[in-house]
Amino acid sequence: MTGTGENKRTYNLKPEYIVKEGGFVAPELQIPGRDVFIKLSAINASEGAIRLKIILEEDEDTIAAVDMLGVEISKKPLILILWLGCLVLLAGTFLSLYHRKEKSA
């Protein structure tokens, strides 16, 4: 996810959803140079959706200055190739171990 600070620079923000002691913790991320925080509040895997919570400070100047917040959420369709490569590597490892076991016996 990318956020834009007050100097019009783009920053990469990486929201986290941490499993901790049987529950979930999502820390707030601040957009640099702004009093705006973003928090990942929910993940719905069955629908492929997330819920972001945008938190503004209770200052009138801040609310007037933050008139727009752009959020980009992208889908990586080629990630499947990476997973297939991992499966091929895993299958090759098991075949190699099997071959060594047959050769030694």
Buried (B, 14 or more C-beta within 10 A) or exposed (E): BEBBBEEEEEBEBEBEBEEEEEEBEBEEBBBBBBBBBBBBBEEEEEEEEBEBEEEBEEEEEEEEEBEEBEEEEEEEEEEEEEEEEEEEEEEEEEEEEEEEEEEEE
